[in-house]
Amino acid sequence: MAQNQEKSAMNLQKAKQIAAKVMARQATAGIVTPKAVVKMPKSINQYGYDNGAWTLEAQNTYRYDSNGSLGMEESTAADKSVKVRNVYAYDSKETAFCTKHTQQVFSPATSKTPTENVMLSIDVKRDNKGRLVDITKYEFSETENKLKQTFHTTFEYGTTDMPVKITRVDIYMNSDNVEEAQTTVFSNIEWADGFNGDLLSSYGSTNEDMILDKANRIKNADLNISISTETNSLDGTLTGTYLDNKSILDFSIIYGSVVIMQQIYNDEYLDENGSHRLSLTYNQMNSDLSGFDTQIMDYTMLLNEHHEELEETLRTGTSSADMEIMSSSKYENSYNAETGLRDYAIISEYDTKTKQYSPTTKLEVTKYIDVTTVDGINGVEENSADAVNGVYNAQGMFMGKDINSLDKGLYIVKMNGKTVKIQK
């Protein structure tokens, strides 16, 4: 029994991850002009492929907020052994940036007392001009069973609304299992054209996110990098080059006048569908100082005319001529002739040993919802009209059904077929 539950939980986790990835891609492509009709999946059945047959693994449902962002996803194992519910909240200004992720695990799926954890919490502070000044990120630690700070970034301004200095601290466990903090300071920042101040998604996380931002792009900056377990810091430069279909970020560490280390990010759009290739070239001066040792990571995402996945592949190597596939997925999409919406996607995964693709997963969309009709409440509406159907916060996020457990604030309660507002 325990083994069956463990297998079901593993299948469910896989189902949730793959479905969530597809949902994230569709959500990104789905945010268009407010008057456009945008259909998003409301329910997806996930099947696993085994011995030439498809077997139902999980049933997934999705709800959205008034901005079309994913507000809740719920995955139930086919055998009802477990159910996982994820609830997301977003920044009030940059409405696509997730600031909180709460997870509830029901075991079995019919349980009324789930295990609940806050998986992600991001505190965002702005000044009286609405400018971003502080981001603090906390993530759930499986080993310590609690939230731990992993990231902190501050922004300093001069006479304009463009930051002149950004200080980012990443906190992590190093290879010796010792907590370590890396501080990266970007100073004397010169910005490229197009700056709009929406910095959360690009400067609230990793360097990869910085290059994917097509508005807030650093042209030049000085760098200083220090690590808490080391006594010396490193200086360098950041240079950005931006063309019509390509962006390049060059992080160079300089000792004296010699470049001793480089991280070069290259993001290139390949077609009008939005397909792109993101690569990282890591150059480090070799031991005899005669040149660089190079490592390249290359991620390619190919999209079709519907802006949905055809293939995504990760390759690594020491030069462009010797790249090997580390992982790859191909998508066989089927569309409804009348609506043009995707009915299902069959995902095949690459086997690095056989160098062949084999089908692993089928995602069947059973119902869509028009997210442009979501008003922050209707998009998360329960089907039942009897008793208390659900409680939602002011942003339309589902908060459960227990009014007494809520913190102070404004809530919308659906009960007996009516909607009422309450202030606690």
Secondary structure as UniProt FT lines:
FT   HELIX           2..30
FT   TURN            34..35
FT   STRAND          39..50
FT   TURN            51..52
FT   STRAND          53..64
FT   TURN            66..67
FT   STRAND          70..77
FT   TURN            78..79
FT   STRAND          83..90
FT   TURN            95..96
FT   STRAND          98..106
FT   TURN            109..110
FT   STRAND          115..126
FT   TURN            128..129
FT   STRAND          132..141
FT   TURN            142..145
FT   STRAND          146..157
FT   STRAND          163..173
FT   TURN            175..176
FT   STRAND          179..191
FT   TURN            193..194
FT   HELIX           200..203
FT   HELIX           207..212
FT   STRAND          218..227
FT   TURN            228..229
FT   STRAND          234..242
FT   STRAND          246..255
FT   TURN            256..257
FT   STRAND          258..269
FT   TURN            272..273
FT   STRAND          276..285
FT   TURN            287..288
FT   STRAND          292..303
FT   TURN            305..306
FT   STRAND          309..317
FT   TURN            320..321
FT   STRAND          324..335
FT   TURN            337..339
FT   STRAND          342..351
FT   TURN            352..355
FT   STRAND          356..370
FT   HELIX           371..373
FT   HELIX           378..380
FT   STRAND          388..393
FT   TURN            394..395
FT   HELIX           403..405
FT   STRAND          410..415
FT   TURN            416..417
FT   STRAND          418..423
//
